[in-house]
């Protein structure tokens, strides 16, 4: 099952479970708030730890790929040349930004709109997303960067549909380098 499909299943299950939690009880609500904050601090801590681990490994292996073009654009994809260290730091930074966006959304939903169920659901989803993060699998769980974990990471497809990820084949890279050469002339 893809990550998106499992996220949907977990969200729906968590919503059903959240209906049984008495959020109108102030003690229960405080426990859920504390649980949410602890999970978010844990997730951020793991990402910062992974970031430090990436920096300490300092893998300067060059990674070349052609970014997938925008679906609405007729332009071909751009050639990207980056080191593994910089790519991993970039991916970790994206994950941290995702956590911050979730926090901002939760401040709005719970702080302003007074919704309580999303606190419980997002605490579970934070742990699930941390487990699914490819960068965490490589640097924290020690899995080899092969198959699905091969850099550059391919965006997960929703329900098995074909995902247009970065192209790493030599022909695509050579074609992108030729386009760059033509622009320089």
Backbone as a printed PyTorch tensor [residue, N CA C, xyz], in Angstrom:
tensor([[[  0.8530,  -1.1690,   0.0000],
         [  0.0000,   0.0000,   0.0000],
         [  0.9000,   1.2350,   0.0000]],

        [[  0.5550,   2.2120,  -0.8190],
         [  1.3590,   3.4270,  -0.8950],
         [  1.1950,   4.2600,   0.3790]],

        [[  2.1470,   5.1710,   0.5670],
         [  2.1170,   6.0190,   1.7630],
         [  0.8460,   6.8760,   1.8040]],

        [[  0.4210,   7.3790,   0.6470],
         [ -0.7830,   8.2200,   0.6110],
         [ -2.0250,   7.4150,   0.9790]],

        [[ -2.1020,   6.1910,   0.4790],
         [ -3.2560,   5.3510,   0.7900],
         [ -3.2640,   4.9660,   2.2640]],

        [[ -2.0970,   4.6370,   2.8090],
         [ -2.0450,   4.2890,   4.2290],
         [ -2.3330,   5.5090,   5.1050]],

        [[ -1.9210,   6.6980,   4.6690],
         [ -2.2620,   7.9210,   5.4030],
         [ -3.7740,   8.1120,   5.4580]],

        [[ -4.4410,   7.8420,   4.3470],
         [ -5.8980,   7.9760,   4.2990],
         [ -6.5660,   6.9720,   5.2300]],

        [[ -6.0980,   5.7350,   5.2020],
         [ -6.6790,   4.6970,   6.0520],
         [ -6.4580,   5.0450,   7.5290]],

        [[ -5.2500,   5.4650,   7.8780],
         [ -4.9590,   5.8200,   9.2700],
         [ -5.7820,   7.0320,   9.6980]],

        [[ -5.9130,   8.0170,   8.8280],
         [ -6.7170,   9.2000,   9.1630],
         [ -8.1700,   8.8300,   9.4270]],

        [[ -8.7230,   7.9930,   8.5610],
         [-10.1240,   7.5930,   8.7540],
         [-10.2910,   6.7800,  10.0320]],

        [[ -9.3520,   5.8870,  10.2980],
         [ -9.4050,   5.1090,  11.5390],
         [ -9.2480,   5.9880,  12.7640]],

        [[ -8.3320,   6.9560,  12.6860],
         [ -8.1120,   7.8690,  13.8070],
         [ -9.3410,   8.7410,  14.0550]],

        [[-10.0330,   9.1280,  12.9810],
         [-11.2510,   9.9250,  13.1590],
         [-12.3200,   9.1260,  13.9020]],

        [[-12.4410,   7.8520,  13.5630],
         [-13.4110,   7.0100,  14.2580],
         [-13.0350,   6.8360,  15.7270]],

        [[-11.7530,   6.6590,  15.9860],
         [-11.2680,   6.5200,  17.3590],
         [-11.4340,   7.8350,  18.1330]],

        [[-11.1850,   8.9570,  17.4520],
         [-11.2940,  10.2600,  18.1060],
         [-12.7260,  10.5650,  18.5340]],

        [[-13.6960,   9.9830,  17.8510],
         [-15.0960,  10.2000,  18.2390],
         [-15.3980,   9.6300,  19.6200]],

        [[-14.6390,   8.6490,  20.0260],
         [-14.8640,   7.9960,  21.3100],
         [-14.1190,   8.6750,  22.4650]],

        [[-13.2490,   9.6250,  22.1570],
         [-12.4800,  10.3340,  23.1860],
         [-13.3030,  11.5150,  23.6940]],

        [[-13.4610,  11.6390,  25.0030],
         [-14.2590,  12.7550,  25.5510],
         [-13.4440,  14.0550,  25.5970]],

        [[-13.4240,  14.7790,  24.4870],
         [-12.6440,  16.0110,  24.4110],
         [-13.2540,  17.1380,  25.2520]],

        [[-14.4950,  16.9970,  25.6760],
         [-15.1000,  18.0400,  26.5030],
         [-14.5840,  17.9860,  27.9430]],

        [[-13.9210,  16.8920,  28.3120],
         [-13.2790,  16.7840,  29.6240],
         [-11.9430,  17.5290,  29.5610]],

        [[-11.7460,  18.5720,  30.4040],
         [-10.5200,  19.3730,  30.3360],
         [ -9.2360,  18.5540,  30.5840]],

        [[ -9.3110,  17.5490,  31.4370],
         [ -8.1280,  16.7330,  31.7250],
         [ -7.7350,  15.9290,  30.4830]],

        [[ -8.7230,  15.3050,  29.8550],
         [ -8.4620,  14.5350,  28.6340],
         [ -7.9240,  15.4470,  27.5410]],

        [[ -8.5220,  16.6060,  27.3890],
         [ -8.0770,  17.5490,  26.3700],
         [ -6.6330,  17.9770,  26.6200]],

        [[ -6.2630,  18.2180,  27.8630],
         [ -4.8740,  18.5840,  28.1680],
         [ -3.9130,  17.4420,  27.8550]],

        [[ -4.3270,  16.2000,  28.1180],
         [ -3.4750,  15.0560,  27.7720],
         [ -3.2700,  14.9610,  26.2570]],

        [[ -4.3200,  15.2030,  25.5020],
         [ -4.2060,  15.1630,  24.0400],
         [ -3.3020,  16.2980,  23.5590]],

        [[ -3.4460,  17.4780,  24.1440],
         [ -2.5670,  18.5980,  23.7860],
         [ -1.1080,  18.2720,  24.0930]],

        [[ -0.8680,  17.7230,  25.2820],
         [  0.4950,  17.3630,  25.6680],
         [  1.0440,  16.2950,  24.7180]],

        [[  0.2080,  15.3140,  24.3890],
         [  0.6300,  14.2700,  23.4500],
         [  0.9960,  14.8460,  22.0990]],

        [[  0.1830,  15.7810,  21.5970],
         [  0.4690,  16.4110,  20.3080],
         [  1.7920,  17.1650,  20.3490]],

        [[  2.0030,  17.9470,  21.3910],
         [  3.2390,  18.7320,  21.5020],
         [  4.4490,  17.8060,  21.6170]],

        [[  4.3350,  16.7440,  22.4150],
         [  5.4480,  15.8040,  22.5710],
         [  5.7910,  15.1510,  21.2310]],

        [[  4.7800,  14.7520,  20.4670],
         [  5.0320,  14.1290,  19.1630],
         [  5.7180,  15.1150,  18.2170]],

        [[  5.2490,  16.3590,  18.1930],
         [  5.8550,  17.3410,  17.2910],
         [  7.3050,  17.6440,  17.6880]],

        [[  7.5640,  17.7330,  18.9810],
         [  8.9460,  17.9630,  19.4450],
         [  9.8160,  16.7640,  19.0870]],

        [[  9.2810,  15.5590,  19.2550],
         [ 10.0160,  14.3510,  18.8950],
         [ 10.3340,  14.3280,  17.4040]],

        [[  9.3520,  14.6250,  16.5700],
         [  9.5480,  14.6190,  15.1200],
         [ 10.5990,  15.6560,  14.7230]],

        [[ 10.4790,  16.8670,  15.2470],
         [ 11.4730,  17.8980,  14.9330],
         [ 12.8560,  17.4970,  15.4310]],

        [[ 12.9190,  16.9130,  16.6130],
         [ 14.1960,  16.4570,  17.1550],
         [ 14.8390,  15.3990,  16.2850]],

        [[ 14.0340,  14.4620,  15.7780],
         [ 14.5790,  13.4210,  14.8970],
         [ 15.1000,  14.0400,  13.6070]],

        [[ 14.3550,  14.9780,  13.0310],
         [ 14.8140,  15.6070,  11.7930],
         [ 16.0880,  16.4260,  12.0160]],

        [[ 16.1860,  17.1110,  13.1340],
         [ 17.4160,  17.8540,  13.4110],
         [ 18.5840,  16.9020,  13.6510]],

        [[ 18.3250,  15.7640,  14.2960],
         [ 19.3640,  14.7580,  14.4970],
         [ 19.8300,  14.1870,  13.1580]],

        [[ 18.8740,  13.8930,  12.2710],
         [ 19.2150,  13.3920,  10.9370],
         [ 20.0380,  14.4330,  10.1890]],

        [[ 19.6660,  15.6950,  10.3120],
         [ 20.4190,  16.7760,   9.6710],
         [ 21.8630,  16.7990,  10.1620]],

        [[ 22.0620,  16.6450,  11.4550],
         [ 23.4240,  16.6170,  12.0040],
         [ 24.1840,  15.3880,  11.5260]],

        [[ 23.4940,  14.2700,  11.4140],
         [ 24.1260,  13.0380,  10.9380],
         [ 24.5560,  13.1850,   9.4820]],

        [[ 23.7260,  13.8140,   8.6580],
         [ 24.0640,  14.0570,   7.2540],
         [ 25.2990,  14.9460,   7.1680]],

        [[ 25.3210,  15.9850,   7.9880],
         [ 26.4750,  16.8940,   7.9800],
         [ 27.7490,  16.1880,   8.4280]],

        [[ 27.6270,  15.2960,   9.4010],
         [ 28.8270,  14.6040,   9.8890],
         [ 29.3350,  13.5800,   8.8760]],

        [[ 28.4410,  12.9610,   8.0940],
         [ 28.8710,  12.0070,   7.0600],
         [ 29.5720,  12.7270,   5.9130]],

        [[ 29.0990,  13.9410,   5.5850],
         [ 29.7020,  14.7890,   4.5660],
         [ 29.9520,  14.0400,   3.2600]],

        [[ 28.9250,  13.3790,   2.7340],
         [ 29.0290,  12.6100,   1.4910],
         [ 29.0470,  13.5750,   0.3060]],

        [[ 30.2130,  13.6960,  -0.3360],
         [ 30.3810,  14.6330,  -1.4460],
         [ 30.1980,  13.9740,  -2.8150]],

        [[ 29.5590,  12.8080,  -2.8500],
         [ 29.2720,  12.1350,  -4.1160],
         [ 28.3300,  13.0170,  -4.9350]],

        [[ 28.6720,  13.2040,  -6.2230],
         [ 27.8620,  14.0630,  -7.0830],
         [ 26.6570,  13.2820,  -7.5870]],

        [[ 25.5110,  13.9350,  -7.5440],
         [ 24.2510,  13.3510,  -7.9690],
         [ 23.7070,  14.2240,  -9.0980]],

        [[ 23.4940,  13.6200, -10.2800],
         [ 22.9470,  14.3540, -11.4260],
         [ 21.6150,  13.7450, -11.8050]],

        [[ 20.6380,  14.6060, -12.0420],
         [ 19.3360,  14.1470, -12.5070],
         [ 18.6130,  15.2970, -13.1860]],

        [[ 17.5790,  14.9420, -13.9190],
         [ 16.7420,  15.9360, -14.5900],
         [ 15.4300,  15.9990, -13.8270]],

        [[ 15.1270,  17.1820, -13.2840],
         [ 13.8760,  17.3660, -12.5440],
         [ 12.6930,  17.1460, -13.4600]],

        [[ 11.6430,  16.5750, -12.9070],
         [ 10.4170,  16.3980, -13.6790],
         [  9.8400,  17.7820, -13.9910]],

        [[  9.4370,  18.0020, -15.2380],
         [  8.8690,  19.3120, -15.5730],
         [  7.5190,  19.5080, -14.9020]],

        [[  7.1520,  20.7520, -14.7290],
         [  5.8520,  21.0830, -14.1610],
         [  4.7530,  20.5700, -15.0910]],

        [[  3.6800,  20.0030, -14.5500],
         [  2.6150,  19.4630, -15.4080],
         [  1.9820,  20.5180, -16.3120]],

        [[  1.9690,  21.7540, -15.8870],
         [  1.3380,  22.8140, -16.6710],
         [  2.3210,  23.5100, -17.6120]],

        [[  3.5780,  23.1130, -17.5820],
         [  4.5990,  23.7700, -18.3800],
         [  4.9640,  22.9160, -19.5880]],

        [[  5.2950,  23.5740, -20.6850],
         [  5.7490,  22.8500, -21.8700],
         [  7.2720,  22.7630, -21.9090]],

        [[  7.9260,  23.4090, -20.9530],
         [  9.3840,  23.3840, -20.9080],
         [  9.8720,  22.0280, -20.4030]],

        [[ 11.0290,  21.5970, -20.9100],
         [ 11.5950,  20.3380, -20.4090],
         [ 12.1580,  20.5270, -18.9980]],

        [[ 12.4120,  19.4200, -18.3320],
         [ 12.9420,  19.4740, -16.9710],
         [ 14.3310,  20.0810, -16.9120]],

        [[ 14.6930,  20.5990, -15.7530],
         [ 15.9830,  21.2390, -15.5420],
         [ 17.0010,  20.2330, -15.0330]],

        [[ 18.2400,  20.3680, -15.4760],
         [ 19.3250,  19.5240, -15.0010],
         [ 19.7370,  19.9890, -13.6100]],

        [[ 19.8710,  19.0510, -12.6920],
         [ 20.2830,  19.3580, -11.3280],
         [ 21.5620,  18.5810, -11.0370]],

        [[ 22.5850,  19.2920, -10.6020],
         [ 23.8320,  18.6760, -10.1700],
         [ 24.0430,  19.0990,  -8.7260]],

        [[ 24.0820,  18.1050,  -7.8160],
         [ 24.1220,  18.3790,  -6.3910],
         [ 24.8750,  17.2430,  -5.6990]],

        [[ 25.4360,  17.5160,  -4.5510],
         [ 26.0840,  16.4470,  -3.7930],
         [ 25.0260,  15.7120,  -2.9640]],

        [[ 25.3420,  14.5000,  -2.5730],
         [ 24.4130,  13.7080,  -1.7660],
         [ 24.1370,  14.4190,  -0.4410]],

        [[ 25.1760,  15.0180,   0.1460],
         [ 25.0010,  15.7470,   1.4110],
         [ 23.9930,  16.8840,   1.2400]],

        [[ 24.1790,  17.6860,   0.1950],
         [ 23.2750,  18.8190,  -0.0260],
         [ 21.8580,  18.3490,  -0.3500]],

        [[ 21.7460,  17.2630,  -1.1140],
         [ 20.4210,  16.7290,  -1.4450],
         [ 19.7120,  16.2550,  -0.1790]],

        [[ 20.4350,  15.5250,   0.6620],
         [ 19.8340,  15.0200,   1.9010],
         [ 19.4390,  16.1640,   2.8320]],

        [[ 20.2860,  17.1880,   2.9060],
         [ 19.9450,  18.3520,   3.7320],
         [ 18.7200,  19.0730,   3.1750]],

        [[ 18.6240,  19.1210,   1.8610],
         [ 17.4670,  19.7390,   1.2100],
         [ 16.1920,  18.9580,   1.5420]],

        [[ 16.2590,  17.6330,   1.4860],
         [ 15.1030,  16.7930,   1.7960],
         [ 14.7160,  16.9100,   3.2720]],

        [[ 15.7090,  16.9800,   4.1510],
         [ 15.4330,  17.1470,   5.5780],
         [ 14.7790,  18.4990,   5.8290]],

        [[ 15.2580,  19.5200,   5.1380],
         [ 14.6740,  20.8520,   5.2770],
         [ 13.2180,  20.8620,   4.8130]],

        [[ 12.9090,  20.1440,   3.7270],
         [ 11.5190,  20.0480,   3.2640],
         [ 10.6440,  19.3860,   4.3260]],

        [[ 11.1830,  18.3450,   4.9470],
         [ 10.4130,  17.6410,   5.9820],
         [ 10.1600,  18.5440,   7.1840]],

        [[ 11.1600,  19.3100,   7.5780],
         [ 11.0060,  20.2310,   8.7180],
         [  9.9780,  21.3150,   8.3840]],

        [[ 10.0350,  21.8330,   7.1580],
         [  9.0380,  22.8290,   6.7410],
         [  7.6330,  22.2360,   6.7840]],

        [[  7.4970,  20.9550,   6.4160],
         [  6.1980,  20.2890,   6.4760],
         [  5.6700,  20.2130,   7.9040]],

        [[  6.5700,  19.9440,   8.8540],
         [  6.1680,  19.9030,  10.2610],
         [  5.7270,  21.2980,  10.7070]],

        [[  6.4630,  22.3260,  10.3340],
         [  6.0960,  23.6920,  10.7090],
         [  4.7560,  24.1020,  10.0970]],

        [[  4.4970,  23.6820,   8.8540],
         [  3.2060,  24.0000,   8.2290],
         [  2.0720,  23.3000,   8.9810]],

        [[  2.3000,  22.0640,   9.3920],
         [  1.3010,  21.3440,  10.1810],
         [  1.0420,  22.0180,  11.5160]],

        [[  2.1170,  22.5080,  12.1540],
         [  1.9650,  23.2370,  13.4150],
         [  1.1390,  24.5110,  13.2170]],

        [[  1.4350,  25.2360,  12.1430],
         [  0.6940,  26.4700,  11.8690],
         [ -0.7850,  26.1680,  11.6170]],

        [[ -1.0320,  25.1100,  10.8730],
         [ -2.4200,  24.7270,  10.5990],
         [ -3.1280,  24.3250,  11.8990]],

        [[ -2.4150,  23.6340,  12.7720],
         [ -3.0210,  23.1990,  14.0310],
         [ -3.2630,  24.3780,  14.9640]],

        [[ -2.3850,  25.3670,  14.9510],
         [ -2.6180,  26.5710,  15.7530],
         [ -3.9180,  27.2350,  15.2990]],

        [[ -4.1290,  27.2840,  13.9910],
         [ -5.3660,  27.8690,  13.4720],
         [ -6.5750,  27.0070,  13.8350]],

        [[ -6.4920,  25.6850,  13.5500],
         [ -7.6450,  24.8090,  13.7690],
         [ -8.0060,  24.6740,  15.2440]],

        [[ -6.9920,  24.5220,  16.0920],
         [ -7.2980,  24.3130,  17.5080],
         [ -7.3430,  25.6350,  18.2770]],

        [[ -6.3890,  26.5000,  18.0160],
         [ -6.3300,  27.7490,  18.7610],
         [ -7.4320,  28.7220,  18.4030]],

        [[ -7.7300,  28.8570,  17.1160],
         [ -8.7080,  29.8420,  16.6700],
         [-10.0920,  29.2160,  16.4710]],

        [[-10.1390,  28.0720,  15.7640],
         [-11.4210,  27.4490,  15.4480],
         [-11.9300,  26.5200,  16.5610]],

        [[-11.0800,  26.2190,  17.5340],
         [-11.4340,  25.3920,  18.6920],
         [-11.7620,  23.9340,  18.3370]],

        [[-11.2270,  23.4200,  17.2150],
         [-11.3910,  22.0060,  16.8820],
         [-10.4070,  21.1950,  17.7120]],

        [[-10.8530,  20.0810,  18.2440],
         [ -9.9900,  19.2770,  19.1030],
         [ -9.5620,  17.9560,  18.4700]],

        [[-10.3990,  17.3650,  17.6420],
         [-10.0530,  16.0760,  17.0390],
         [ -8.7790,  16.1140,  16.1970]],

        [[ -8.5090,  17.1810,  15.4380],
         [ -7.2830,  17.1920,  14.6410],
         [ -6.0000,  17.0680,  15.4790]],

        [[ -6.0250,  17.4790,  16.7450],
         [ -4.8470,  17.3090,  17.5950],
         [ -4.4750,  15.8310,  17.7000]],

        [[ -5.4600,  15.0060,  17.9600],
         [ -5.2440,  13.5690,  18.1030],
         [ -4.7990,  12.9490,  16.7810]],

        [[ -5.4910,  13.2980,  15.7150],
         [ -5.1950,  12.7160,  14.4050],
         [ -3.8050,  13.1190,  13.9330]],

        [[ -3.4510,  14.3950,  14.0890],
         [ -2.1500,  14.8600,  13.6190],
         [ -0.9960,  14.3260,  14.4660]],

        [[ -1.2500,  14.0120,  15.7130],
         [ -0.2110,  13.3850,  16.5250],
         [  0.1180,  12.0090,  15.9510]],

        [[ -0.9020,  11.2470,  15.5900],
         [ -0.6750,   9.9310,  14.9780],
         [ -0.0100,  10.0630,  13.6100]],

        [[ -0.4780,  11.0200,  12.8250],
         [  0.0690,  11.1960,  11.4720],
         [  1.5120,  11.6850,  11.5120]],

        [[  1.8680,  12.4550,  12.5130],
         [  3.2530,  12.9070,  12.6490],
         [  4.2020,  11.7290,  12.8170]],

        [[  3.8070,  10.7740,  13.6540],
         [  4.6280,   9.5770,  13.8450],
         [  4.6740,   8.7320,  12.5700]],

        [[  3.5380,   8.6140,  11.8840],
         [  3.4820,   7.8340,  10.6410],
         [  4.3640,   8.4700,   9.5740]],

        [[  4.3060,   9.7790,   9.4300],
         [  5.1180,  10.4680,   8.4250],
         [  6.6020,  10.3640,   8.7430]],

        [[  6.9350,  10.3850,  10.0210],
         [  8.3370,  10.2230,  10.4190],
         [  8.8330,   8.8420,  10.0270]],

        [[  8.0240,   7.8330,  10.2420],
         [  8.4100,   6.4700,   9.8890],
         [  8.5390,   6.3030,   8.3710]],

        [[  7.6860,   6.9870,   7.6050],
         [  7.7030,   6.8760,   6.1440],
         [  8.7820,   7.7270,   5.4870]],

        [[  9.3820,   8.6590,   6.2080],
         [ 10.3680,   9.5720,   5.6130],
         [ 11.5850,   8.7860,   5.1280]],

        [[ 11.8880,   8.9320,   3.8480],
         [ 13.0080,   8.1900,   3.2540],
         [ 14.3390,   8.6040,   3.8540]],

        [[ 14.4820,   9.8670,   4.1530],
         [ 15.7360,  10.3720,   4.7090],
         [ 15.9780,   9.7790,   6.0960]],

        [[ 14.9170,   9.5670,   6.8610],
         [ 15.0300,   8.9450,   8.1810],
         [ 15.3840,   7.4680,   8.0290]],

        [[ 14.7800,   6.8060,   7.0390],
         [ 15.0790,   5.3980,   6.8040],
         [ 16.5500,   5.1820,   6.4910]],

        [[ 17.1280,   6.0790,   5.7140],
         [ 18.5280,   5.9340,   5.3240],
         [ 19.4610,   6.2580,   6.4870]],

        [[ 19.2680,   7.4190,   7.1020],
         [ 20.2600,   7.9070,   8.0680],
         [ 20.0130,   7.4570,   9.5070]],

        [[ 18.7870,   7.1410,   9.8630],
         [ 18.5160,   6.7540,  11.2440],
         [ 18.2960,   5.2500,  11.3780]],

        [[ 17.5400,   4.6820,  10.4410],
         [ 17.2630,   3.2520,  10.5010],
         [ 18.3430,   2.4240,   9.8160]],

        [[ 19.2560,   3.0770,   9.0970],
         [ 20.3950,   2.3890,   8.4910],
         [ 20.0750,   1.5720,   7.2610]],

        [[ 18.9620,   1.8500,   6.5960],
         [ 18.6270,   1.1130,   5.3800],
         [ 19.5020,   1.6090,   4.2310]],

        [[ 19.8990,   0.7100,   3.3200],
         [ 20.7220,   1.1410,   2.1860],
         [ 19.9130,   1.9870,   1.2070]],

        [[ 20.5830,   2.8990,   0.5290],
         [ 19.9280,   3.8010,  -0.4260],
         [ 19.7430,   3.0920,  -1.7610]],

        [[ 18.8820,   2.0740,  -1.7630],
         [ 18.6030,   1.2840,  -2.9590],
         [ 17.0930,   1.2040,  -3.1560]],

        [[ 16.6960,   0.8890,  -4.3650],
         [ 15.2660,   0.7210,  -4.6550],
         [ 14.4980,   2.0110,  -4.4390]],

        [[ 13.4810,   1.9590,  -3.5800],
         [ 12.6650,   3.1500,  -3.2950],
         [ 13.4600,   4.2400,  -2.5890]],

        [[ 14.5410,   3.8620,  -1.9180],
         [ 15.3350,   4.8370,  -1.1690],
         [ 16.4880,   5.4090,  -1.9930]],

        [[ 16.5470,   5.0650,  -3.2810],
         [ 17.6130,   5.5630,  -4.1390],
         [ 17.3900,   7.0520,  -4.4170]],

        [[ 18.4680,   7.8010,  -4.3190],
         [ 18.3870,   9.2310,  -4.6010],
         [ 18.4710,   9.4460,  -6.0990]],

        [[ 17.8150,  10.4160,  -6.6660],
         [ 16.8270,  11.3090,  -6.0720],
         [ 15.5310,  10.5470,  -5.7940]],

        [[ 14.8710,  10.9410,  -4.7170],
         [ 13.6550,  10.2700,  -4.3000],
         [ 12.5270,  10.5690,  -5.2700]],

        [[ 11.7460,   9.5390,  -5.5570],
         [ 10.5770,   9.6880,  -6.4200],
         [  9.3880,   9.9890,  -5.5190]],

        [[  8.6090,  10.9740,  -5.8920],
         [  7.4170,  11.3180,  -5.1130],
         [  6.4710,  10.1310,  -5.1220]],

        [[  5.8970,   9.7990,  -3.9620],
         [  5.0050,   8.6430,  -3.9230],
         [  3.7670,   8.8690,  -4.7660]],

        [[  3.3550,   7.8110,  -5.4540],
         [  2.1680,   7.8920,  -6.3020],
         [  0.9240,   7.6490,  -5.4590]],

        [[ -0.1430,   8.3250,  -5.7900],
         [ -1.4010,   8.1610,  -5.0720],
         [ -2.1350,   6.9520,  -5.6360]],

        [[ -2.3630,   5.9500,  -4.8140],
         [ -3.1010,   4.7410,  -5.1790],
         [ -2.5120,   4.0230,  -6.3910]],

        [[ -1.1920,   4.0200,  -6.4940],
         [ -0.5310,   3.2380,  -7.5290],
         [ -0.4860,   3.8970,  -8.8980]],

        [[ -0.9690,   5.1150,  -9.0360],
         [ -0.9000,   5.8040, -10.3230],
         [  0.5540,   6.1380, -10.6270]],

        [[  0.8800,   6.2460, -11.8900],
         [  2.2630,   6.5220, -12.2830],
         [  2.6630,   7.9180, -11.8260]],

        [[  3.7870,   7.9720, -11.1340],
         [  4.2940,   9.2580, -10.6600],
         [  5.4340,   9.6970, -11.5580]],

        [[  5.4260,  10.9450, -11.9640],
         [  6.5040,  11.4750, -12.7970],
         [  7.6150,  12.0020, -11.9120]],

        [[  8.6260,  11.2240, -11.7390],
         [  9.7290,  11.6180, -10.8740],
         [ 10.9160,  12.1080, -11.6780]],

        [[ 12.0140,  12.3740, -10.9950],
         [ 13.2120,  12.8280, -11.6810],
         [ 13.7860,  11.7300, -12.5740]],

        [[ 14.3830,  12.1500, -13.6830],
         [ 14.9800,  11.2040, -14.6210],
         [ 16.4750,  11.0900, -14.3200]],

        [[ 16.9370,   9.8700, -14.1420],
         [ 18.3530,   9.6640, -13.8160],
         [ 19.0970,   8.9240, -14.9190]],

        [[ 18.4050,   8.6010, -16.0110],
         [ 19.0920,   7.8650, -17.0740],
         [ 20.0590,   8.7800, -17.8220]],

        [[ 21.0970,   8.1710, -18.3850],
         [ 22.1670,   8.9230, -19.0340],
         [ 21.6560,   9.7370, -20.2170]],

        [[ 20.7120,   9.1960, -20.9760],
         [ 20.1910,   9.8970, -22.1500],
         [ 19.5000,  11.2030, -21.7550]],

        [[ 18.6960,  11.1800, -20.7120],
         [ 17.9930,  12.3880, -20.2680],
         [ 18.9820,  13.4260, -19.7480]],

        [[ 20.0020,  12.9730, -19.0260],
         [ 21.0140,  13.8980, -18.4990],
         [ 21.8160,  14.5170, -19.6390]],

        [[ 22.2110,  13.6960, -20.6290],
         [ 22.9640,  14.2220, -21.7860],
         [ 22.1420,  15.2330, -22.5630]],

        [[ 20.8470,  14.9460, -22.7540],
         [ 19.9820,  15.8710, -23.4830],
         [ 19.8640,  17.2040, -22.7390]],

        [[ 19.7220,  17.1540, -21.4160],
         [ 19.6180,  18.3820, -20.6190],
         [ 20.9220,  19.1660, -20.6750]],

        [[ 22.0640,  18.4700, -20.6630],
         [ 23.3610,  19.1630, -20.7560],
         [ 23.5110,  19.8280, -22.1210]],

        [[ 23.0110,  19.2000, -23.1900],
         [ 23.0600,  19.8010, -24.5310],
         [ 22.2120,  21.0660, -24.5850]],

        [[ 21.0060,  21.0080, -23.9400],
         [ 20.1280,  22.2000, -23.9090],
         [ 20.8250,  23.3420, -23.1940]],

        [[ 21.5090,  23.0350, -22.0990],
         [ 22.2250,  24.0650, -21.3440],
         [ 23.3410,  24.6480, -22.1980]],

        [[ 24.0250,  23.7870, -22.9410],
         [ 25.1160,  24.2300, -23.8280],
         [ 24.5930,  25.1450, -24.9080]],

        [[ 23.4020,  24.8480, -25.4400],
         [ 22.8110,  25.6960, -26.4910],
         [ 22.4270,  27.0620, -25.9470]],

        [[ 21.9680,  27.1230, -24.6790],
         [ 21.5910,  28.4100, -24.0840],
         [ 22.8220,  29.2790, -23.8660]],

        [[ 23.9700,  28.6370, -23.5710],
         [ 25.1910,  29.4020, -23.3080],
         [ 25.7630,  30.0210, -24.5780]],

        [[ 25.5030,  29.4300, -25.7640],
         [ 26.0720,  29.9310, -27.0170],
         [ 25.4980,  31.2330, -27.4660]]])
